[in-house]
Amino acid sequence: MANEPETLPRDAAAVAVFDTHLAAESAVKQLQREGFPMNQLSLVGKDFHTEEHVIGYYNAGDRMKFWGKLGAWWGGLAGLLFGSAFLLVPGIGHLFVLGPLAHWIMAGLEGAAVVGGVSALGAGLVSLGIPRNSIVQYESQLKAGKFLVVASGATEDVNRARDLLRRTNPSDVRDYHRQPEPA
């Protein structure tokens, strides 16, 4: 299928950091309103504010359910974005990943791409061309309870996403472009 994550171009990526889940949701919805392809957008964050000690997640066909304080929020966004994962990342905690980044993390795990001290999340971000020193910064942001919105794809799509994300007032937004392979 042409829209599966592994067949989408990954020439570039833009990563925006948001202080709250509401700000991240607003950014995702703004990108949707502007026509940015939702199959090129990922959201990463943790639901550490849960009032219960048990957090649960399941995926039944096209329906996803979460428990915890932000469960309804994550479940609502899962309907917009393609793919999902619930991970325990040492040093960060439980992370929810929505969008194609979930696929690339799982592909990295299956392909034993998690080497050299890079977490599962890091392996997925490396596959988008994000350098390791930036990954450490993003993992620190997640640990502090912030949220990442990641747009990936062809350079022109990512440049457009970056410009749209800047208008949503993130605490940080950066873009990364793969260097062409030498001939």
C-alpha positions in Angstrom: 0.0 0.0 0.0 1.4 3.4 -1.0 0.6 5.1 2.3 2.4 2.7 4.6 5.2 4.3 6.6 8.0 2.4 5.1 7.1 3.7 1.6 6.7 7.3 2.5 9.8 9.5 1.7 11.9 10.4 4.8 14.1 13.1 3.2 13.5 15.5 6.1 11.9 15.9 9.5 10.6 18.8 11.6 10.3 18.4 15.4 8.3 20.9 17.5 8.3 20.7 21.3 5.2 21.7 23.2 4.8 22.4 26.9 1.3 21.0 27.2 -0.9 18.3 25.6 -3.4 21.0 24.6 -0.8 23.0 22.7 0.4 19.8 20.9 -3.2 18.9 20.0 -3.8 22.4 18.7 -0.7 22.1 16.5 -1.8 18.7 15.1 -5.3 20.1 14.4 -3.8 23.2 12.7 -1.7 21.0 10.4 -4.8 19.0 9.6 -6.8 22.1 8.8 -4.0 23.3 6.5 -4.1 20.0 4.6 -0.8 18.5 5.9 -0.9 14.7 5.4 -1.8 13.1 8.7 0.2 9.9 7.6 3.4 12.0 7.8 2.7 13.3 11.3 3.6 11.8 14.7 3.0 12.8 18.3 5.1 11.6 21.3 4.5 12.2 25.0 3.9 10.6 28.3 0.9 10.3 30.5 2.7 10.5 33.8 -0.1 12.5 35.4 -2.2 9.5 35.8 -4.1 9.4 39.1 -4.3 5.6 39.0 -1.3 3.4 39.3 -2.3 1.2 36.4 -2.1 2.6 32.8 -3.6 0.4 30.1 -3.8 0.5 26.4 -5.3 -1.8 23.7 -5.9 -1.6 20.0 -8.8 -3.5 18.6 -9.0 -3.1 14.9 -9.5 0.6 14.2 -10.4 1.5 17.8 -7.9 2.3 20.5 -8.5 2.7 24.2 -6.3 4.3 26.8 -6.7 4.6 30.6 -5.2 7.3 32.7 -5.7 11.0 33.2 -5.0 11.8 29.5 -6.6 8.7 28.1 -9.4 10.4 26.3 -7.0 12.9 24.8 -4.6 10.2 23.5 -7.5 8.1 22.2 -9.0 11.1 20.3 -5.8 11.9 18.6 -5.2 8.2 17.7 -8.1 8.6 15.3 -6.3 11.3 13.4 -2.8 9.8 13.2 -1.7 6.6 11.6 -0.1 4.0 13.9 0.4 3.7 17.6 2.8 2.4 20.3 3.0 2.3 24.0 6.6 2.0 25.2 8.6 1.9 28.4 11.8 3.8 27.7 14.4 3.5 30.5 15.2 6.9 32.0 12.0 8.5 30.5 9.2 6.2 31.5 6.0 5.2 29.6 5.6 6.9 26.2 2.8 7.0 23.8 3.7 7.3 20.1 1.1 8.1 17.5 1.8 8.2 13.8 4.4 6.6 11.5 7.2 7.1 14.1 5.6 4.2 15.9 6.2 2.0 12.9 9.8 3.1 12.5 10.5 2.5 16.2 9.2 -1.1 15.9 11.1 -1.6 12.6 14.3 -0.5 14.4 13.6 -2.9 17.3 12.9 -5.8 14.9 16.0 -5.0 12.9 18.2 -4.7 16.0 18.9 -1.0 15.1 19.0 -0.1 18.8 22.7 0.1 19.3 25.3 2.4 20.8 23.1 3.6 23.7 20.2 4.9 21.6 16.8 4.1 23.0 13.9 2.6 21.0 12.6 6.2 20.5 16.1 7.3 19.5 16.3 4.6 16.8 13.0 5.8 15.3 14.3 9.4 15.3 17.6 8.4 13.8 15.7 6.7 11.0 14.3 10.2 10.2 17.8 11.7 10.0 17.8 13.4 13.4 21.3 13.5 14.9 22.0 11.7 18.2 22.7 14.9 20.2 19.3 16.2 19.3 17.7 12.9 20.3 19.2 13.3 23.8 17.6 16.8 24.0 14.2 15.4 22.9 14.3 12.6 25.4 15.1 15.1 28.1 12.1 17.2 27.0 9.8 14.1 27.1 11.1 13.2 30.6 10.2 16.7 31.7 6.6 16.1 30.5 6.7 17.9 27.2 5.3 16.7 23.9 6.9 16.3 20.5 5.1 16.8 17.2 7.2 15.2 14.4 6.5 15.9 10.7 8.4 13.7 8.2 8.5 13.3 4.5 9.8 15.0 1.4 11.7 18.2 1.9 9.0 20.5 0.6 6.4 18.9 2.9 8.6 19.2 5.9 9.5 22.8 5.1 5.8 23.6 5.0 5.1 21.7 8.2 7.9 23.5 9.9 6.5 26.9 8.9 3.0 25.9 10.1 4.4 24.5 13.4 6.2 27.8 14.1 2.9 29.6 13.9 1.5 27.4 16.7 3.9 28.8 19.3 6.0 25.7 20.2 8.8 26.1 22.8 11.2 24.9 20.1 11.0 23.8 16.5 13.8 22.5 14.3 14.1 20.8 11.0 16.5 18.2 9.8 17.4 17.4 6.2 19.2 14.3 5.0 22.4 14.9 3.0 22.3 13.4 -0.5 24.4 10.2 -0.8 27.7 10.9 -2.6 27.6 9.6 -6.2 
